[in-house]
Amino acid sequence: MGRYAVIDIGTNSVKLFAGRLIHGSVTPLTDELAVTRLGLGLSLTGELSEDAMTRTARQVAAFRERAEGLAAEKVVAVGTEALRRAVNADEFLELTLRLAKLKVQVLD
């Protein structure tokens, strides 16, 4: 039996899903969403704004704490389109590592 959590960082929202794995079957513990608008203005500037990065990284940190409160043994974070497109995505990844203690994997 194990408890695991994934944090999905999207262009408009951050999602947390945590579940318990028993004999190959997943029982959800929580499924939450917070709108942070990380990609606000991205199409105009090509960059993530400081406010959006801070707001989103803080939410990732809050979701990590929530997952740990549910006794998740492992927490992973993934990022999608906004982090693939933004020229300053590295700044966000560093901020998230510092605030949430998570290394975000950007999905292709």
Helices and strands as residue ranges (DSSP letters): E 2-9, E 13-22, E 25-35, H 42-45, H 50-69, E 74-79, H 81-85, H 89-100, E 104-106
